[in-house]
């Protein structure tokens, strides 16, 4: 009799468990009471590069808006794919998010990784980094015209991630300028910048925050920027378009969650990211890095990534056919 009563009590406790969880705020993957603990942000690049710097600015402001701690976890490797593959393995509960940009789409179409942007749920795009053609001071060129002349007589070794967006830019720019070029692979922009500073490569396509200190120190020079108009961060640097090169380069850094994350949680995060993007303090800090705020919500960012996926697939296919 005692055994039956014990079994009955166990059954009642198990049956009541979902009600107890609901009373305590629901399960961790639901939007009810989200967020109620620390969130992890995966940045799939080395510390110190443009993506890391801008990502940490986003996190600093998002923490204040969302009123919860956000821990940055750098997981670099293979052109940003190691970190994103790990993020995809994490629980889709809103407490695991990560940074993604066009380079991850390049890695997919280059055969480096099976995962692509659509394995995740886009939340928001937050910032755009203009890209600048940056050369070693040891190269002895001071302008785009001199760079082209040098590259038509010599091979220019670019530093960059072979499995990332620099591969596409180098191929496109090399063809546009009609120069002899080669891409030397590095894990991320931080490593490529270090190689340029040490004179191990001739040129890198870089963003302002990653290279500005080295330019100020005299290790490298900005000679052309891939924007439609000159940038306030480097007003003396001419655009490629000014020199008759109809070509632009830029990265949109956005944030995603693993596929299967509750749409209501995505909506909450989207709202918080938008609040950050509308902050004057955030805008000023991003612009001080030589970047700009380029907010896109869930739907717009999803459409943008879909279009970039189409363009990048076509470019990679043409490279592989050559």
HUPE-V926413 format. One record per backbone hydrogen bond with DSSP energy under -0.5 kcal/mol. NH is the residue of the N-H (numbers start at 1). CO is the residue of the C=O. E is the energy in kcal/mol with one decimal. If there is no record, write none. Layout:
NH/CO/E, NH/CO/E
This chain:
5/1/-2.3, 6/2/-2.4, 7/3/-2.2, 8/4/-2.3, 9/5/-2.2, 10/6/-2.1, 11/7/-2.4, 12/8/-2.3, 13/9/-2.1, 14/10/-2.4, 15/11/-2.5, 16/12/-1.7, 17/13/-0.9, 17/14/-0.7, 18/14/-0.5, 20/16/-2.1, 21/17/-2.6, 22/18/-2.2, 23/19/-2.2, 24/20/-1.4, 25/22/-1.5, 26/21/-2.3, 30/27/-1.8, 34/31/-2.1, 39/69/-2.6, 40/95/-2.6, 41/71/-3.2, 42/40/-0.6, 42/97/-2.8, 43/41/-0.6, 43/73/-2.2, 44/42/-0.6, 45/43/-1.0, 49/46/-1.1, 53/49/-2.7, 54/50/-2.6, 55/51/-2.2, 56/52/-2.2, 57/53/-1.4, 58/54/-2.2, 59/55/-2.3, 60/56/-2.4, 61/57/-1.9, 62/58/-2.7, 63/59/-2.5, 64/60/-0.9, 65/61/-1.5, 66/62/-3.2, 67/63/-1.5, 68/63/-0.8, 71/39/-2.8, 72/70/-0.5, 73/41/-3.1, 74/72/-0.5, 75/43/-1.8, 75/73/-0.6, 81/77/-0.6, 81/78/-1.5, 82/77/-2.0, 83/75/-0.7, 84/80/-1.1, 85/81/-2.5, 86/82/-2.0, 87/83/-2.3, 88/84/-2.0, 89/85/-0.8, 89/86/-0.8, 90/86/-0.6, 90/87/-1.3, 93/91/-1.7, 97/40/-2.4, 98/256/-2.3, 99/42/-2.3, 100/254/-2.5, 104/101/-1.9, 105/101/-0.6, 105/102/-0.8, 106/102/-1.7, 107/103/-2.2, 108/104/-1.7, 109/105/-2.2, 110/106/-1.5, 111/108/-1.4, 112/107/-2.3, 113/107/-0.9, 119/116/-2.1, 120/117/-1.7, 121/257/-3.2, 122/120/-0.7, 123/255/-2.9, 124/255/-1.2, 125/296/-2.2, 126/253/-2.6, 127/253/-1.5, 128/292/-3.0, 129/251/-2.6, 130/128/-0.6, 130/290/-0.6, 131/249/-1.6, 132/206/-3.8, 133/224/-3.3, 134/132/-0.7, 134/204/-2.5, 135/221/-2.6, 136/202/-2.5, 137/219/-2.1, 139/136/-1.7, 140/137/-0.8, 147/143/-2.0, 148/144/-2.7, 149/145/-2.2, 150/146/-2.4, 151/147/-2.7, 152/148/-1.5, 153/149/-0.6, 153/150/-1.1, 154/150/-1.9, 156/180/-2.5, 157/155/-0.6, 158/156/-0.8, 158/182/-3.2, 159/203/-2.5, 160/184/-2.0, 162/160/-0.6, 164/161/-1.4, 167/161/-0.8, 167/164/-1.4, 168/164/-0.6, 168/165/-0.6, 169/165/-2.2, 170/166/-3.1, 171/167/-1.9, 172/168/-2.6, 173/169/-3.6, 174/170/-2.8, 175/171/-1.7, 176/172/-2.4, 177/173/-2.6, 178/174/-0.9, 179/174/-1.8, 180/151/-2.8, 180/154/-0.6, 181/179/-0.5, 182/156/-2.0, 184/158/-3.7, 184/182/-0.6, 185/183/-0.6, 186/160/-1.8, 192/188/-1.9, 193/189/-2.8, 194/190/-1.9, 195/191/-2.1, 196/192/-2.1, 197/193/-2.7, 198/194/-1.7, 199/196/-1.3, 200/195/-2.8, 201/195/-0.7, 202/157/-2.4, 203/157/-1.7, 204/134/-2.6, 205/159/-0.5, 206/132/-2.5, 206/204/-0.8, 208/130/-0.5, 209/289/-0.7, 211/207/-1.4, 212/208/-2.5, 215/211/-2.2, 216/212/-2.6, 217/213/-1.6, 218/215/-1.3, 219/214/-2.3, 220/214/-0.8, 221/135/-2.7, 223/133/-2.6, 223/221/-0.5, 224/133/-1.0, 225/238/-2.2, 226/131/-3.1, 227/225/-1.0, 235/232/-0.6, 237/234/-1.9, 238/236/-0.6, 240/225/-1.9, 241/227/-0.5, 243/239/-0.8, 243/240/-0.7, 244/241/-2.0, 245/240/-2.4, 246/244/-0.8, 247/245/-2.2, 249/226/-2.3, 251/129/-1.9, 253/127/-2.8, 253/251/-0.6, 254/100/-2.6, 254/252/-0.6, 255/124/-2.8, 256/98/-2.6, 257/121/-1.8, 258/96/-0.7, 259/119/-1.4, 261/258/-1.4, 265/262/-0.9, 266/262/-2.1, 267/263/-2.3, 268/264/-1.7, 269/265/-2.6, 270/266/-2.9, 271/267/-2.1, 272/268/-1.9, 273/269/-2.9, 274/270/-2.3, 275/271/-1.9, 276/272/-1.9, 277/273/-2.6, 278/274/-1.8, 279/276/-1.9, 283/279/-2.3, 284/280/-2.6, 285/281/-2.1, 286/282/-2.6, 287/283/-2.5, 288/284/-1.7, 289/285/-0.6, 289/286/-1.1, 290/287/-1.7, 291/286/-1.7, 292/128/-2.2, 294/126/-1.5, 296/125/-1.7, 301/297/-3.1, 302/298/-2.1, 303/299/-2.2, 304/300/-2.3, 305/301/-2.5, 306/302/-2.0, 307/303/-2.0, 308/304/-2.6, 309/305/-2.4, 310/306/-1.5, 311/307/-2.2, 312/308/-3.0, 313/309/-2.0, 314/310/-1.6, 315/311/-2.2, 316/312/-2.8, 317/313/-1.9, 318/314/-1.9, 319/315/-2.0, 320/316/-2.3, 321/317/-1.3, 322/318/-0.9, 322/319/-0.6
